Amino acid sequence: MQTLKDKLAKGNVLGTFVGIGGIENAEILANAGFDWLIFDLEHSMICMKDLLSMIAVTENKGVASLVRVPQVDPGLCKRVLDAGCQGIMFPMIANAVEAKQAVQAVKYPPKGLRGVGLGRAQDYGTNFNEYVASANDKTCVLLQIETADGLNNLEEIVSVSGIDIIFIGQADLKKNLALENDNELEKHIQKIKKHCQEANLVAGIIEFEPDKTGKRFEEGFGFVAYSVDCLIYLNAAKQIVTKFRKA
């Protein structure tokens, strides 16, 4: 199976955020053909038991599974990595210290501080040695820039070794910077993308309209999220209802 890093090496990748728990939801979205899915533990009610099943079905479909954690928590990171996800997204990274802590939580020594254990990722022991030997190269670290501190400390953040993707949290960035219009926000977005390109990092972003999603790829963003699962379902249902109400 191609890993997310394999896919990134070949070109742009498209995915979505998953906040509705359950193996069925993960399988439906994996069947849709996304390159990756991010299971959101920051803002959703997804439980750890459901998460394990959702990761498993996603990976078995050839789709990369990622997990967004609420903060840099080495204990939680160990659990979701041992469940078999290919990377972790960390929100609201403010400085290089936090960036280094995030990398250390994902990587085994000597690159990090991840503890060695057994789980689905290691095939419950069947592929233990192979997994431990290759995990540092295959697992991804995704850092979100969405605060004033993160923006101000961007140069030192992107200089931290072990980062794969810098992901722009548009909604939080606009709120935290108290921006009044999208034009000002866009200036910051382009600045972040430029720093990523100069540091040879993949720039990521989320959009909620198909046309805007495609435009971000054209601009040089290599990792783009199209919306979130609940909005995808809601908008599809509303379109159907609106069509029949008009009829």
Number of C-alpha atoms within 10 A of each C-alpha: 10 11 19 22 16 11 14 15 11 9 10 16 19 19 23 22 21 25 20 17 20 16 17 13 15 27 20 12 19 24 13 9 13 17 21 27 26 23 27 22 19 16 12 12 11 18 11 15 11 14 21 19 18 27 27 21 18 23 22 13 13 18 25 26 26 28 25 23 19 15 17 22 13 17 11 15 23 18 17 25 24 21 24 21 26 25 24 26 26 24 22 22 24 21 20 18 12 19 25 17 15 27 28 20 23 28 25 18 12 9 14 17 17 20 16 12 14 15 16 19 22 20 14 13 14 12 13 17 10 11 15 16 11 11 18 19 11 16 22 24 23 26 29 23 28 23 22 18 15 21 21 13 16 21 17 13 23 25 17 16 11 22 20 21 22 27 26 25 19 21 11 16 22 20 14 13 15 11 12 10 9 11 10 12 19 13 10 17 19 15 13 21 22 15 17 23 14 10 13 14 18 20 26 26 22 23 18 14 10 10 9 13 19 15 12 19 19 11 10 16 22 20 23 23 22 20 18 20 17 13 11 13 10 10 11 11 11 11 11 10 12 10 9 9 8 6 6
